[in-house]
Amino acid sequence: MFKSEENSLGESLKVYPIVSLKNKLKTIYKRYLSPDILRDESFNLSVNNDVEVKLSEGVPAWISKIKKLINFFLKDKEFKDFTSSIKKIVKDNSLRPKIAINMFLDMYSYNAKSIKSLESVGIQWAGISFFPNFTRDKILYESKNLKGIFLLDSVIRNNLSEIFPNKIFGLLPDITNHSLFNERPDLVLKILSKAKRRKILFLGGSIGPQKNLSAWYFAIKSLPKDEWFFLMVGEVHAASLSENELKMYMESLDKPIDNLFIYNRYIKDEKLFNELINCSDYIFAVYKNFFGSSNMISKASCFKKPILVCNNGIMNKVVEKYRIGFSVDSDSEEQIVEGLLRLREGEIPANHFEKYLLDHNIDSMELAILDFLGKSEACRATSATKKGDYEDRI
């Protein structure tokens, strides 16, 4: 870190934090960045036509330390909307941003024309990419105004740093909201009553083909009904399921399974989602064809719940590094059942989860952003120095 440079950085960066929030994106933001940021009592939020939320008065410590000029943006469907947001801020405010950070690049569609339009604004920008794809994103990495990208995978970060040495690829910790209600909600009490002290296995989120329902239902049939209780939480996208998965799902609705509780609803309240994880014993996250990060690992660590994941991708690396669960082949239903039995047989020490949380929290995100900004300023200064030296030689 660059502690000695923090004051000068603060003076040079004049922060005017603005978060562009469109209703359809609030859920995405809350899922990938801690809602505590938005719920902090020091925030005064003034809503302008449900499109823009300005943060005024008190600013949380992790932002205030950066001092004076970062603009955070959520993404829209089209990259031109990101450009329009920047143009609006430049037009409406006396302070001209030095850098704009796009909080979710993966959901944008873009092409050479939209990238060029952004470059014409003349604002340096950066972004967070949860699921980088080199073929798709190469055009972004080559943008002359791009300072760099935040990633969650250190291997991909290192590879991109070698390919694009003039860009900054930062490593961002995966964080989550872990707030709970003061009292357990009725839904949780109902689930615990039905579970009857059996071990509860949690599967949650948007239920589609990646959730591996075929393995889920195989585990239900294979494990002792008097020892295991299965909790499936989240909106089920039936049309996206395979024929076999859809058949098993519909049969479980027509003929309810004693040790399966299905809550087929999108859960808006993050606290309720957390309560459902907290009342469980283990987390099922053996996703198919999923190689990116999931904040389910952060949820598991917050509530000290051992987790079973697929044996390839970012989740596998993280789980193995911190030893907070096990990984198995997502295509092997037998191996998945064996993995669940391992979760039950082996107890994971609490300090394994605590070590993960030490590396993945708001403070570590602050350090990552500060480090990124410090490198950004250093690159700017180095570039200016080299240009000056060159001009002097001429």
BELHUQUI-V831318 format. One record per pair of residues at least 4 apart in sequence whose C-alpha atoms are under 7 Angstrom apart, sorted by the first residue. I is the first residue (numbers start at 1). J is the second residue. If there is no record, write none. Layout:
i,j
I,J
I,J
//
This chain:
i,j
1,371
2,6
2,371
2,374
5,9
6,10
7,11
8,12
9,13
10,14
10,66
10,67
10,68
13,67
13,68
13,69
14,67
14,68
14,69
15,67
15,68
15,69
15,70
16,68
16,69
16,70
16,71
17,55
17,69
17,70
17,71
17,72
18,53
18,54
18,55
18,71
18,72
19,52
19,53
19,54
19,71
19,72
19,73
20,51
20,52
20,53
20,73
20,74
21,25
21,26
21,51
21,52
21,53
21,74
22,26
22,50
22,51
25,29
26,30
27,31
28,32
29,33
30,34
30,35
32,176
32,295
33,175
33,176
34,175
34,176
34,177
35,39
35,177
36,40
36,177
42,58
42,59
42,60
43,55
43,56
43,57
43,58
43,59
44,55
44,56
44,57
45,53
45,54
45,55
45,56
46,53
46,54
47,52
47,53
47,54
48,52
48,53
59,63
59,64
60,64
61,65
62,363
62,366
66,370
69,97
70,97
70,99
70,100
71,99
71,100
71,101
72,100
72,101
72,102
72,103
73,101
73,102
73,103
74,102
74,103
74,104
75,82
75,102
75,103
75,104
75,105
75,107
75,108
76,81
76,82
76,108
77,107
77,108
77,109
78,108
78,109
78,110
79,83
79,108
79,109
79,110
79,114
80,84
80,114
81,85
82,86
83,87
83,118
84,88
85,89
86,90
87,91
87,121
88,92
89,93
90,96
97,123
98,123
98,124
99,123
99,124
99,125
100,124
100,125
100,126
101,125
101,126
101,127
102,126
102,127
102,128
103,127
103,128
104,127
104,128
104,129
105,127
105,128
105,129
106,129
106,130
106,131
110,114
110,115
111,115
112,116
113,117
114,118
115,119
115,143
116,120
119,145
123,145
124,145
124,146
124,147
125,145
125,146
125,147
126,146
126,147
126,148
126,149
127,148
127,149
127,150
128,149
128,150
128,151
129,149
129,150
129,151
130,151
130,152
130,292
130,293
131,292
132,137
133,137
134,138
137,141
138,142
139,143
141,146
147,167
147,168
147,376
148,167
148,168
148,169
149,168
149,169
149,170
150,169
150,170
150,171
150,172
151,157
151,170
151,171
151,172
152,171
152,172
152,173
152,293
153,157
153,314
154,158
154,171
155,159
156,160
157,161
157,169
158,162
159,163
160,164
161,165
161,168
161,169
170,372
171,368
172,365
172,368
173,360
173,364
173,365
174,295
174,298
174,360
175,295
175,298
175,360
175,361
176,295
176,298
176,299
178,274
178,299
178,302
179,271
179,274
180,271
180,274
180,275
181,271
184,188
184,189
185,189
186,190
187,191
188,192
188,276
189,193
190,194
191,195
192,196
195,229
198,226
198,227
198,228
198,229
199,227
199,228
199,229
199,281
200,228
200,229
200,230
200,231
200,280
200,281
200,282
201,229
201,230
201,231
201,280
201,281
201,282
201,283
201,284
202,230
202,231
202,232
202,277
202,280
202,282
202,283
202,284
203,231
203,232
203,233
203,283
203,284
203,285
204,232
204,233
204,234
205,233
205,234
206,234
206,235
206,236
207,211
207,234
207,235
207,236
207,237
208,236
208,237
208,240
208,241
209,240
209,241
209,242
210,287
210,288
210,289
210,290
211,287
211,288
212,216
212,286
212,287
212,288
213,217
213,245
214,218
214,245
215,219
215,333
216,220
217,221
218,222
218,333
219,223
219,337
223,228
224,228
225,259
228,259
229,259
229,260
230,259
230,260
230,261
231,260
231,261
231,262
232,261
232,262
232,263
233,262
233,263
233,264
234,263
234,264
234,265
234,266
234,267
235,264
235,265
235,266
236,264
238,246
241,245
241,246
242,246
243,247
244,248
245,249
246,250
247,251
248,252
249,253
250,254
251,255
252,256
252,257
267,273
269,273
270,274
271,275
272,276
273,277
274,278
275,279
276,280
278,303
281,305
282,305
282,306
282,307
283,305
283,306
283,307
283,308
284,307
284,308
284,309
285,307
285,308
285,309
286,308
286,309
286,310
286,330
287,309
287,310
287,330
288,330
291,312
291,313
291,314
292,313
292,314
293,314
293,315
295,299
296,300
297,301
298,302
299,303
300,304
300,305
300,306
300,307
301,305
301,353
301,356
301,357
304,350
304,353
306,324
306,325
306,343
306,348
307,324
307,325
307,326
308,325
308,326
308,327
308,339
309,315
309,316
309,326
309,327
309,328
310,316
310,327
310,328
310,329
310,330
311,316
311,327
311,328
311,329
312,316
313,317
314,318
315,319
316,320
316,327
317,321
318,322
319,323
319,324
319,325
319,326
322,352
322,356
323,352
324,348
324,352
324,353
325,343
326,339
328,335
328,336
328,339
329,335
332,336
333,337
334,338
335,339
336,340
337,341
338,342
339,343
340,344
341,345
342,346
350,354
351,355
352,356
353,357
354,358
355,359
356,360
357,361
359,364
360,364
361,365
362,366
363,367
364,368
365,369
366,370
367,371
368,372
369,373
370,374
371,375
372,376
373,377
374,378
375,379
376,380
377,381
378,382
379,383
380,384
381,385
382,386
383,387
384,388
385,389
386,390
387,391
388,392
389,393
390,394
//
